[in-house]
Amino acid sequence: MYTALFQEILHFGIFIAGVDAIVFTLQNRCDKTICPGIQASGGQPQLMEGGLELKPLQSRNLTAPKGWSGRFWGRSGCKFNVYGEGTCATGDCGIGLYCNGAGGEPPASEAEITLDSPVDFYDVSLLDGFNMPISVVPYDDSGVCPTVGCDTDLNQHCPTNLIVRGDRGEIVVCKSACTAFQTPEYCCTGQFQNPNRCKPTKYSQYFKRACPSTFTYAFDDPSSTVTCRDSDYLIMFC
Ligand SMILES: *[C@@H]1O[C@H](CO)[C@@H](O)[C@H](O)[C@H]1NC(C)=O
């Protein structure tokens, strides 16, 4: 039996080793300023009030408590005033810089993370389409935790039917087939809500070829969700 004092030491030891909290580094490698959005899952604390701005090559470390889960996405073409009021051209959450629980409007590429369940699960999802490259890179010395995501700009080769253009005719985002056509077949809903019925399509295969470690349709290969334990994570945009 440990004494009460030793239990205190154990607890303190674990605390200073950092296992009670983990660090997410958000890094902007894009050549433009972006505003990452962060949406915690039900009941979890909203990190950074759900949003921040990152200039090119800027990064920020955020601390998340043990057991946290939620998603990260990038917003581009944002115009916010000093109060954080305004909108973004892609990934907008509808309430300004600080999303405070609101999600991003599709199309947006998203990183999803659930910590300590009992290991950490993470993936990058293109189910809601693609707006900018995003990857999850574990800070992992052992080299066993995979990096997932997409560092290719899928907008450049987006299938014609999925393209959304900006005012100057430039391609701003690439919809997923589900957001573009909203049919049970592409969204894996209704009678297609079944892995045997809902199969890859030419659209999901386009995403998969360019970014093999991402989720490209609802019943995509479960190996697109990977695990790690006791790690901090770099969330990289572009
Ligand atoms: C951010 O967190 C990472 C991972 O824990 C660490 O390696 C890095 O030194 C931190 N950067 C700063 C500026 O604190």
The ligand as an SDF file (V2000), in Angstrom:
LIG
                    3D

 14 14  0  0  0  0  0  0  0  0999 V2000
    4.4350   24.1780  -28.0580 C   0  0  0  0  0  0  0  0  0  0  0  0
    4.1850   22.8300  -27.7120 O   0  0  0  0  0  0  0  0  0  0  0  0
    5.1120   21.9200  -28.2640 C   0  0  0  0  0  0  0  0  0  0  0  0
    4.6340   20.5030  -27.9220 C   0  0  0  0  0  0  0  0  0  0  0  0
    4.5050   20.3030  -26.5600 O   0  0  0  0  0  0  0  0  0  0  0  0
    6.5220   22.2230  -27.7350 C   0  0  0  0  0  0  0  0  0  0  0  0
    7.4590   21.3350  -28.3310 O   0  0  0  0  0  0  0  0  0  0  0  0
    6.8660   23.6600  -28.0730 C   0  0  0  0  0  0  0  0  0  0  0  0
    8.1110   24.0050  -27.4830 O   0  0  0  0  0  0  0  0  0  0  0  0
    5.7940   24.6250  -27.5620 C   0  0  0  0  0  0  0  0  0  0  0  0
    6.0820   25.9630  -28.0350 N   0  0  0  0  0  0  0  0  0  0  0  0
    6.0130   27.0040  -27.2500 C   0  0  0  0  0  0  0  0  0  0  0  0
    6.3200   28.3280  -27.8820 C   0  0  0  0  0  0  0  0  0  0  0  0
    5.7150   26.9370  -26.0600 O   0  0  0  0  0  0  0  0  0  0  0  0
  1  2  1  0
  1 10  1  0
  2  3  1  0
  3  4  1  0
  3  6  1  0
  4  5  1  0
  6  7  1  0
  6  8  1  0
  8  9  1  0
  8 10  1  0
 10 11  1  0
 11 12  1  0
 12 13  1  0
 12 14  2  0
M  END
$$$$
